[in-house]
Each structure stands twice: as structure tokens, then as C-alpha cells.
């Protein structure tokens, strides 16, 4: 097999691949014989038609089958022969058959950029201590206490800061409902019924809470809101709105005492001492995760700073498009309307491009280390990951595998495992330094 490689800008290479007549003829004969055994040709018994008749009658079909069999195999053989690090096949084209039964075609590929790896073992990293303090356990208990709070009615007085007000309200700008002026904006800007509002400085709309202080139950008030010039909903920026606010209920947040009854309510049969132990265990587990994330971040920062190369433009463009789609979807799930996303289009694209470049560079570096260290992904590891994914989504393993195959995600799953194993290898070979807590400087009296 003859292979000629033409290198082009942007990490693109074109391979001219030519297969010798003997290899093509051997495969041609095998396919033609298969057609001859099963073809039905008028005037001949099945399997008895001469080869010349078969080849004339089914020439196009034989060529198509031959192309399917030989192009893929010879393409991969050519990559191995030339030792190319191909990350993407752009095109297979211009398949031609010569009079001598030779076959040639052209493949266009994107190759991985070339770069030198620095010493990646014993990378120095600082990691946080995983010991959990009593103060951290107390803070976690306080969060649980806050989540278990009761809200009691306070009908005999007016609203105070810290209360929870249950209100009906509706906003207008020059007698026109805000729901018509900014229909795409959050409904909480338009108004609402039985809306719970925690009264706190700077909470909700500018000066909204301050203007309802002292309001009595069932009282209606008119308040004025001046939207700033940088307000994210452009239809409301620099506008003055009038809100009609009717107070329906005043709720006061009452925290439960931290005792054995509180612990037993959260986890049946547990005392406060048991609960503190469980919290300590959970916090330690969380800190272990933080420790691993700190290692990963510092490892990749170390490698990124010491390795420089140009990313293939075609790959960067595709990855940026994919990341942009992720960012848009994430913002939509957070309730941000498309109109606001459109206003931040430039910012989103820049963020997507930066994140895409970071991801691609990380992947190239980890792939090269995996290659150097002969780290590979086994079929057993892929099967195990598929089983875990199936359990996560509560579907059968066969259905999970089928979905991954249909969306062409099996290779991505294998790559995810490979990169994870490579990162684990790097983390297992770091030089760990304990992070030093900043000293507290005491002023002299």
C-alpha cells in the first residue's frame, strides 16, 4: 500500500492512499464469488452464471461492497503506517479503480498538535486539610436547623425586617401592566398571588422591602420602584414602576432547638451526638472531594503553563459550538429568557470559546501522557461504566448501550474513562504539600 501525506495549515493532513492490484483483486474475487453463488440471472441456473456475466451485471454493486470493505481498513492501516495522531476524519473521497484493478482514494484528517511533555511526575500541589472542626459541624447543624424552621402567623403587628410577607402584587409603568411591557421577563417582575417575600435590605426589587415596612394584614399600598440603568431587563431599565401591594399574611421564622428531638426528627432513632458524627463524616467526605479537585486543578494549571501549542481551528470551532449550546441550555434551565441571552450573546460566545480551548488543550495533554504511559481503556471498564449509567437513569443495561450507540457516544464514554484514568495516574504521583492556613495578625493594644 502506498501512502503519501500532504500537510496543510491548521493541523490538517491529506492522505493519498493507493492499494496494489493483487490486494484489490483478491477482495474483488471474494465478493464476486459471493454474488455468483446467490445471483439469479435469466438463462442460468443459480450459481452457474459465468464470472464475466456476474461482473458485468453486478459491477456497480461489487465496487460498492469492495469500497466499504477496503477503504475503512486501508485508511486505518495508512494512519498506523505513517504514525499519525488523528483526532478527526474530515472526509473520505475520490475513490477510483484503475484498469489494473488498483484502487486509490483520498482521506482528509485533523491531527493532534505536536508538543513536548514536561516532567509530569511529582508535580507539586498544595491540598487542604480534611480535618473537620467543631465550628464547621455547628455551621452545618445551623443550616439543617434553618431548613427545619417553622413559619408562624403574626397577625397582631405590622411588617418588620426579617419577616416573611405573603403578598398579592401587580406592577405598572404609566398605567400599563409590566406583564405587557416586558412579557419575556420573570413573572416575579410582573406581579403575583400569595407571593412569599423575605424582608431584607436589598432583597427583591430596589427599595421594595423598605417601602412595605409597617404594612398591616389586608392593607393595600402603592409603592414606587426606580429600575437602574443597568437593570438586566432592558424594557424596564431607567423606568419608574408603580406596584400595588396587598399584604395577606405575616410569617415569622421560628428555628427549632438543637437537641435530641431535633436529631430524631431528621433521622429516626438518632441522638444529637449521632447526628454530629454523621455530619462530621459527610463533611470529611466532601473535603476529600475538594482535595481531589484541588489536585486536579493544580496539576492541569502546571501542565498548561509549561505546554504551548496551536489548537486545530476546525476542532476549536466545533467544540466552541458544543460548549455554547451547553451554556445556553444551562441558562434556560435557570429561567433566563432567550431575549436576555441574546443581549449577552457576545459574552456567551467568548466564554464558550475560552472554555472550549481549555477543554481541548487538557484533552490533548492527557491523551499524550496516556500514550506515553501506555494507559488504555478496556472493554470491561466501558461495560462497567454503562452499567453505572443504566443504574443512574433506572433503565436496563441493553437500553443504555443502545442509546449510547444511537447517539454515537460510546467512543466519548471510552475517552472519558481514559482521561479519568490518566488524571488518576497524575494525582497518584504528585508531590503533596499541606496548604498553609493564613495567619491571623493581632493588633497590639
C-alpha positions in Angstrom: 0.0 0.0 0.0 1.4 3.4 -1.0 0.6 6.4 1.3 1.5 10.0 0.6 0.9 12.6 3.2 0.4 16.3 2.4 0.5 18.6 5.5 -1.7 21.7 5.4 -2.2 24.6 7.8 -4.5 24.2 10.8 -3.3 20.6 11.7 -5.0 19.3 8.6 -3.3 16.5 6.5 -4.4 14.9 3.3 -3.6 11.2 2.7 -3.4 9.8 -0.9 -3.8 6.1 -0.4 -3.2 3.5 -3.2 -3.9 -0.2 -2.8 -2.0 -2.7 -5.0 -3.9 -4.7 -7.7 -3.2 -8.0 -6.0 -4.9 -6.9 -2.8 -7.9 -5.4 -4.6 -8.2 -8.4 -7.0 -8.3 -10.8 -4.1 -11.1 -9.0 -2.4 -12.9 -8.4 -5.7 -12.8 -12.1 -6.4 -14.2 -13.0 -3.0 -17.1 -10.6 -3.4 -17.8 -11.6 -7.0 -17.9 -15.3 -6.0 -20.4 -14.4 -3.3 -22.6 -12.7 -5.8 -22.2 -15.7 -8.2 -23.5 -18.2 -5.6 -26.7 -16.4 -4.9 -27.5 -14.3 -8.0 -30.4 -15.2 -10.2 -29.6 -14.5 -13.9 -32.2 -15.3 -16.6 -31.0 -18.2 -18.7 -28.7 -19.6 -16.0 -29.3 -21.9 -13.0 -28.5 -20.3 -9.6 -24.8 -20.3 -9.1 -23.9 -21.4 -12.7 -23.6 -18.0 -14.4 -20.1 -17.2 -15.7 -18.0 -14.8 -13.8 -17.9 -12.4 -16.8 -21.7 -12.2 -16.8 -21.8 -11.7 -13.0 -19.2 -8.9 -13.1 -20.9 -7.2 -16.0 -24.3 -7.4 -14.3 -23.3 -6.5 -10.8 -20.2 -4.4 -11.4 -21.5 -1.3 -9.5 -22.7 -3.5 -6.5 -19.4 -5.3 -6.4 -17.5 -2.0 -6.4 -19.7 -0.6 -3.6 -19.1 -3.6 -1.4 -15.4 -3.5 -2.2 -15.2 0.2 -1.3 -16.9 -0.5 2.0 -14.5 -3.3 2.9 -11.2 -1.8 1.8 -11.5 1.9 2.3 -12.0 1.7 6.1 -9.4 -0.9 6.7 -6.7 0.7 4.4 -7.4 4.1 6.0 -6.6 2.8 9.5 -3.6 0.9 8.1 -2.3 4.1 6.5 -2.7 6.0 9.8 -0.7 3.3 11.6 1.9 3.1 8.8 2.6 6.9 8.9 2.2 7.0 12.7 -0.3 9.9 12.6 -2.1 11.1 15.7 -5.5 11.5 14.0 -8.2 13.2 16.1 -10.8 13.6 13.5 -11.6 12.2 10.0 -12.9 15.1 7.9 -13.5 13.3 4.6 -13.0 10.1 2.6 -13.4 10.9 -1.1 -12.3 10.5 -4.7 -12.4 6.6 -4.8 -11.0 5.4 -8.1 -10.4 2.0 -9.6 -7.5 1.6 -12.1 -7.5 -0.6 -15.2 -5.1 -2.8 -13.4 -7.5 -3.4 -10.6 -5.6 -1.0 -8.3 -7.7 1.3 -6.0 -6.9 4.8 -4.7 -8.7 7.3 -2.6 -8.1 10.5 -0.6 -8.6 11.0 3.2 -8.5 14.4 4.9 -7.8 14.3 8.6 -7.2 16.6 11.5 -4.1 15.6 13.5 -3.1 16.3 17.1 -0.7 19.2 17.5 2.9 18.4 18.2 4.4 19.4 21.6 6.9 18.2 24.2 5.8 17.0 27.5 7.5 18.4 30.6 8.3 16.1 33.6 4.8 15.3 34.8 5.6 13.1 37.8 6.0 14.7 41.2 4.1 17.8 40.3 4.0 20.0 43.4 0.5 20.6 44.7 -0.9 22.1 47.9 -4.0 20.4 49.3 -6.4 21.5 52.0 -6.6 19.7 55.4 -9.5 17.2 55.6 -9.9 17.5 59.3 -13.4 18.8 60.3 -13.6 21.4 63.1 -16.4 21.7 65.7 -17.2 25.1 64.2 -17.9 23.5 60.8 -20.2 20.9 62.4 -22.0 23.7 64.2 -22.5 25.6 61.0 -23.8 22.5 59.2 -26.2 22.0 62.1 -27.4 25.6 61.8 -28.1 25.1 58.1 -30.2 22.0 59.0 -31.9 24.0 61.7 -32.7 26.7 59.2 -34.2 24.2 56.7 -36.4 22.7 59.5 -37.7 26.1 60.6 -41.5 26.7 61.1 -43.3 29.8 59.8 -45.9 31.1 62.3 -48.6 33.7 61.7 -48.0 37.1 63.3 -51.4 38.9 62.7 -51.2 41.5 65.5 -48.5 43.8 64.2 -47.1 45.4 61.0 -44.3 44.0 58.8 -40.7 44.2 60.1 -37.4 43.5 58.5 -36.7 39.7 58.8 -40.4 38.8 58.4 -41.8 36.7 55.5 -44.6 38.6 53.8 -47.3 36.7 51.8 -48.5 39.3 49.2 -50.6 39.9 46.2 -49.0 42.5 43.9 -49.0 43.8 40.4 -46.7 46.2 38.6 -47.5 49.1 36.2 -45.5 51.6 34.2 -47.6 54.6 33.2 -50.8 52.6 33.8 -49.7 49.7 31.6 -49.0 46.3 33.2 -45.4 45.3 33.3 -46.5 41.9 32.0 -47.3 43.6 28.7 -44.2 45.8 28.6 -41.7 43.0 29.4 -43.6 39.8 28.7 -40.4 37.7 28.4 -39.1 38.8 31.9 -39.5 36.8 35.0 -43.2 36.6 36.2 -42.0 37.8 39.6 -41.4 41.2 38.0 -45.0 41.3 36.6 -46.6 40.5 40.0 -48.2 37.5 41.6 -50.6 36.0 44.1 -49.6 34.7 47.5 -46.0 35.5 46.8 -43.6 34.8 49.6 -41.1 37.6 50.2 -38.4 37.6 52.8 -37.9 41.2 54.0 -34.2 42.0 54.0 -32.2 45.0 52.8 -31.6 44.9 49.1 -33.7 41.8 48.6 -36.0 41.5 45.6 -36.5 44.8 43.7 -34.7 48.1 44.7 -36.3 49.5 47.9 -39.3 47.2 47.6 -38.9 45.7 51.1 -38.2 49.1 52.7 -41.4 50.5 51.4 -43.7 47.8 52.9 -42.3 48.1 56.4 -45.2 48.6 58.9 -47.8 47.4 56.5 -50.7 45.7 58.2 -52.5 42.5 57.2 -55.1 43.0 54.4 -53.7 46.6 53.8 -53.1 47.7 50.2 -50.2 50.0 49.4 -48.9 51.8 46.3 -45.1 51.7 46.1 -42.7 53.1 43.5 -39.7 51.3 42.1 -37.0 53.1 40.2 -35.2 50.5 38.0 -31.5 51.3 37.5 -29.9 51.9 34.0 -28.0 48.6 34.2 -31.2 46.5 35.1 -30.9 43.2 33.1 -34.4 43.6 31.6 -33.8 46.4 29.1 -37.5 47.3 28.7 -37.5 48.3 32.4 -34.1 49.9 32.7 -34.2 53.6 33.8 -38.1 53.3 34.1 -40.2 54.0 37.2 -42.8 51.4 38.1 -45.8 51.5 40.4 -46.7 48.4 42.3 -50.0 47.7 44.1 -49.1 45.5 47.1 -51.8 43.8 49.3 -50.4 42.1 52.4 -52.2 38.8 53.0 -50.1 37.2 55.8 -47.1 38.0 58.0 -45.0 35.0 58.8 -42.2 34.8 61.4 -39.5 32.2 61.0 -39.1 30.1 64.2 -36.0 27.9 64.5 -36.2 24.6 66.4 -33.9 24.0 69.4 -30.9 21.8 68.7 -31.5 18.8 70.8 -32.1 15.0 70.6 -35.7 15.6 69.5 -34.4 17.7 66.6 -31.9 15.0 65.6 -34.6 12.2 65.8 -36.9 14.3 63.6 -34.2 14.5 60.9 -33.1 10.8 61.2 -35.3 8.4 63.1 -33.7 6.9 66.2 -30.7 9.2 66.2 -29.5 11.4 69.0 -27.8 14.8 68.7 -24.4 13.1 69.3 -25.2 10.6 66.5 -26.2 13.5 64.2 -22.9 15.4 64.8 -21.0 12.2 64.0 -22.9 11.8 60.7 -22.4 15.4 59.8 -18.6 15.1 60.6 -18.4 12.0 58.3 -20.3 13.8 55.4 -18.0 16.9 55.8 -14.9 14.7 55.7 -16.2 13.0 52.5 -16.9 16.4 51.0 -13.4 17.7 51.9 -11.8 14.6 50.3 -13.6 15.5 47.1 -12.3 19.1 47.5 -8.8 17.7 48.0 -9.0 15.7 44.8 -10.4 18.7 42.8 -7.6 20.9 44.2 -5.1 18.3 43.0 -6.6 18.2 39.5 -6.8 21.9 39.2 -3.2 22.4 40.2 -1.9 19.6 38.0 -3.6 20.9 34.9 -2.5 24.5 35.7 1.1 23.3 36.0 0.9 21.4 32.6 -1.0 24.2 30.8 1.7 26.8 31.9 4.5 24.6 30.6 3.0 23.3 27.3 2.1 25.7 24.4 0.7 24.7 21.0 -1.9 25.9 18.5 -5.2 24.2 18.6 -6.7 22.9 15.4 -9.1 25.6 14.2 -11.7 23.1 13.0 -11.8 21.3 16.3 -11.9 24.5 18.3 -14.8 25.8 16.2 -16.8 22.6 16.7 -16.0 22.4 20.5 -17.0 26.1 20.9 -20.3 25.5 19.2 -20.9 22.5 21.5 -20.0 24.4 24.7 -22.1 27.4 23.6 -25.1 25.0 23.4 -24.4 23.8 26.9 -24.2 27.3 28.3 -27.4 28.4 26.6 -29.2 25.3 27.9 -27.9 25.7 31.4 -29.1 29.4 31.4 -32.5 28.4 30.1 -32.9 25.8 32.9 -32.1 28.6 35.4 -35.1 30.5 33.9 -33.2 33.2 32.0 -35.3 34.2 28.9 -33.9 33.9 25.4 -34.2 37.7 25.0 -31.7 38.2 27.8 -29.4 35.5 26.4 -29.5 37.3 23.1 -28.3 40.5 24.8 -25.4 38.6 26.3 -24.6 36.8 23.0 -21.1 38.2 22.7 -20.2 37.4 26.3 -21.6 33.9 26.0 -19.6 33.2 22.8 -16.4 34.5 24.3 -16.9 32.4 27.4 -17.7 29.3 25.3 -14.5 29.8 23.2 -12.4 30.1 26.3 -13.8 27.0 27.9 -13.6 25.0 24.6 -9.9 25.9 24.2 -9.2 24.9 27.8 -11.0 21.6 27.4 -9.3 20.8 24.1 -5.8 21.6 25.4 -6.4 19.5 28.5 -7.6 16.5 26.4 -4.6 16.7 24.1 -2.2 16.8 27.0 -3.8 13.9 28.8 -4.0 11.8 25.6 -0.3 12.3 25.1 0.5 11.3 28.7 -1.8 8.2 28.3 0.1 7.3 25.1 3.5 7.7 26.9 2.4 5.7 29.9 0.5 3.1 27.8 -2.7 3.8 29.7 -5.7 2.2 27.9 -9.4 1.7 28.3 -10.6 -1.9 28.4 -14.0 -3.2 27.2 -14.7 -4.3 30.8 -14.3 -0.8 32.0 -16.6 0.5 29.3 -19.2 -2.2 30.2 -18.9 -1.2 33.9 -19.5 2.5 33.1 -22.5 1.6 31.0 -23.9 -0.5 33.9 -23.4 2.5 36.3 -25.1 4.9 33.8 -28.0 2.5 33.4 -28.5 2.3 37.2 -28.3 6.1 37.4 -31.2 6.5 34.9 -33.0 3.4 36.1 -33.1 1.7 32.7 -31.8 -1.7 31.5 -28.1 -2.0 30.5 -29.1 -3.1 27.0 -31.3 0.0 26.6 -28.5 2.2 27.9 -26.0 0.7 25.4 -28.4 1.1 22.6 -29.0 4.8 23.4 -25.2 5.4 23.5 -24.7 3.7 20.2 -27.6 5.5 18.5 -26.2 8.9 19.7 -22.6 7.8 18.7 -21.5 8.3 22.4 -19.7 5.0 23.0 -16.3 6.4 21.9 -16.9 9.5 24.0 -17.6 7.3 27.0 -14.4 5.3 26.4 -12.4 8.6 26.1 -13.9 9.9 29.3 -12.7 6.7 31.1 -9.2 7.1 29.5 -8.8 10.7 30.5 -10.0 9.9 34.0 -7.5 7.1 34.4 -4.7 9.4 33.2 -5.7 12.1 35.7 -5.8 9.5 38.4 -2.3 8.4 37.4 -1.0 12.0 37.7 -2.8 12.5 41.0 -1.2 9.4 42.4 2.3 10.7 41.5 2.2 14.3 42.8 4.3 15.8 45.5 1.9 16.9 48.2 2.4 19.9 50.3 -0.2 20.7 53.0 -1.9 24.1 52.4 -0.9 26.6 55.0 -3.8 28.5 56.6 -3.2 32.3 56.5 -2.0 33.6 59.8 -4.3 35.9 61.8 -2.4 39.1 62.7 -3.5 40.5 66.0 -3.3 44.2 66.6 -1.3 45.4 69.5 -3.4 47.0 72.2 
